[in-house]
């Protein structure tokens, strides 16, 4: 997908929103008390969303 001129202008003015630093921060909030991230399956996620 090619970026439109308006999107390129937006990026030039405001930059990307979800940077590597923001990704690292978001992931750090996902860790448990032990500092680990426990992956779950799609089925487990759907069950959690239903609950």
C-alpha positions in Angstrom: 0.0 0.0 0.0 1.4 3.3 -1.0 1.1 6.3 1.4 -1.0 9.2 0.1 0.5 12.6 -0.1 -1.7 13.6 2.9 -0.4 10.7 5.0 3.2 11.5 4.1 2.5 15.2 5.1 1.0 14.0 8.4 4.0 11.8 9.2 6.3 14.7 8.3 4.5 17.0 10.7 3.7 14.6 13.6 5.9 11.5 13.1 4.9 7.9 13.8 2.7 7.3 16.8 3.7 3.8 17.9 7.5 4.0 18.1 9.9 1.3 19.4 10.0 3.1 22.7 6.2 3.1 23.0 6.2 -0.6 22.1 8.8 -1.3 24.8 6.7 0.7 27.4 3.5 -1.1 26.4 5.2 -4.5 26.7 6.6 -3.6 30.1 3.1 -3.1 31.4 2.1 -6.6 30.2 4.7 -8.4 32.4 3.7 -10.1 35.6 5.3 -9.8 39.0 8.1 -12.1 38.0 8.9 -9.9 34.9 7.7 -12.5 32.5 5.2 -12.4 29.6 3.0 -15.5 29.4 1.8 -16.1 25.8 -1.8 -17.4 25.4 -3.5 -19.0 22.5 -6.2 -17.4 20.4 -8.8 -19.7 22.0 -7.7 -18.7 25.5 -7.9 -15.0 24.6 -11.4 -15.4 23.2 -12.5 -17.1 26.5 -11.0 -14.3 28.5 -12.8 -11.7 26.4 -16.1 -13.5 26.9 -15.7 -13.6 30.6 
